[in-house]
């Protein structure tokens, strides 16, 4: 469903509903839900991609084409950056709660 926000010069501006960031979700105790589970999911996904890429590099039987090799190394670098960034954001979120 779409919620109409208003108009601009080109017409109506709409956004999907269900993304109400103005009202944070609450737990049963009445405390806001902390978004650390999102960073844990990113850590797990990044770690899985890193393990998959390292396994792929270790078990290769023939040299891949240079374009594929560049793509694989690029994916590995982005996964490492994502892993480090997710760990930092998780640590920041936990440090802000104490």
MOMO-V739167 format. One record per backbone hydrogen bond with DSSP energy under -0.5 kcal/mol. NH is the residue of the N-H (numbers start at 1). CO is the residue of the C=O. Records with the same first field share a line. If there is no record, write none. Layout:
# MOMO-V739167
NH = CO  CO
This chain:
# MOMO-V739167
3 = 15
5 = 13
6 = 13
8 = 11
11 = 8
13 = 6
14 = 12
15 = 3
17 = 1
19 = 16
21 = 19
23 = 20
24 = 22
27 = 31
30 = 27
33 = 25
37 = 34
38 = 35
39 = 35
40 = 36
41 = 37
42 = 38
43 = 39
44 = 40
45 = 41
46 = 42
47 = 43
48 = 44
49 = 45
50 = 46
51 = 47
52 = 48
53 = 49
54 = 50
55 = 51
56 = 52
57 = 53
58 = 54
59 = 55
60 = 57
69 = 65
70 = 66
71 = 67
72 = 68
73 = 69
74 = 70
75 = 71
76 = 72
77 = 73
78 = 74
79 = 75
80 = 76
81 = 77
82 = 78
83 = 79
84 = 80
85 = 81
86 = 82
87 = 83
88 = 84
89 = 85
90 = 86
91 = 87
92 = 88
93 = 89
94 = 90
95 = 91
96 = 92
97 = 93
98 = 94
